[in-house]
Amino acid sequence: MADINRQDIIRGMMAEVDGLSYSMASASLEAVLTCVTQALANHKSIMLSDFGKFGVRLRRARSGSHPRTHQPITIPEAVIPHFTPSPHLKKLVQKSNEPNSDVPR
């Protein structure tokens, strides 16, 4: 399974929308990513129907150990981005795992 990068998404957008130029697809993708990034940076969530919800979570401070010295350390709390897939997306992903599935892999 190959990973998909930004260029692949732009080409996919161009294939989906007739007459969409590379520069317009690229600008559209940048605008979406900027909106998502700014919302998460402001601790807001983003809900996209039939796709999922982007949000942030607080990871509490916890104890751990230094990987080299194995000395105990305290790992500080952090706010991290989080994604929760919609039931529709979960179903599509699960269906793509089934034999004889018509969902492309």
N, C-alpha and C positions, 0 to 999 in steps of 0.2 A: 504494500500500500504506500503510494507516494504522497508526500505532504503537498499541500497547496499553498502557494505564496501569493503575494499581492498582485503580481503580474497575471497569474492564473485567474484570479477573481476578476480583474479588469477585462481580460479576454472573455470570460464567461458572461460578464455584463453586456459586452458588445454583441455576443452571440444571441442573447435573450432579447435585446431591444434593437429593432431595425434602425439603421442610420445613426446609431450612437457611436461617436468618434472615440478614439483612444483617450484624447485629452479630456473629453467630457466625462467618460467613465472613470478616469483617474481622479478628476476633481470631485465627482460625486462620492466616490469611495472615501476620499480624504475628508470630505464634509461629514459623512456619517461617522467615521472614526473619531474625528475631532469632537463631535457632539457627544458621543459615548464617553470619550476620555474626560471631557469637561464635567459631565454629569457625575461620573464616578469620583473624580477629584473633589467634587462638592458634596460627596456622600449621598447622592441621589441614585435612585434605581431607574432602570430603563426596561419597560415591558414591551416585547414585540410579539404580537399574536401569532400563534402557531410556530413560534421559534423558541422563545424563552425569556428569562429575566436576568439582566445584569444588575449586580448590586455590590455592596461592600460589606464585609464582616469584620468584627473586632476579634483578633486572635489574642487571647490573654497571655500575660507574661507567664513563663514556665521555666522550670529548671532543666538543664541539659548538661552535656559534658563536651569539653573541647575535643575535637576528633583526633588531634595528635597527642595531646598530653593527658587526655582523659580526666582533666581537672573539672570539678563541677563549676558551671557557669549559670547565670540567669539570662534567659533569652527575653528581651523586652517585648511588651505588647506591640501589636502592629495592626494596621487597618489594611486588609487585603481585598482585591477584587474577587468576585464570585459569580458563577453562572449557574442558573438552574434551568434545565431544558423543559420545554412544554411537553405535555402528554403526547401531542401530535408528533413532535420531533423524536421523542423516545420511541414511539411506535414505528416511525420510518427507519430509525437506526436499527431497531430490533428486527424489522422485516428484512432489511438488507443483509442480515446475518443468517437468514433461513435459506436452505437449499432451494433452487429454482425460483429465486426472487427476481422480480422485474426491476428492482431498485439497483442502479449502477453502483459498482464498488469502486 
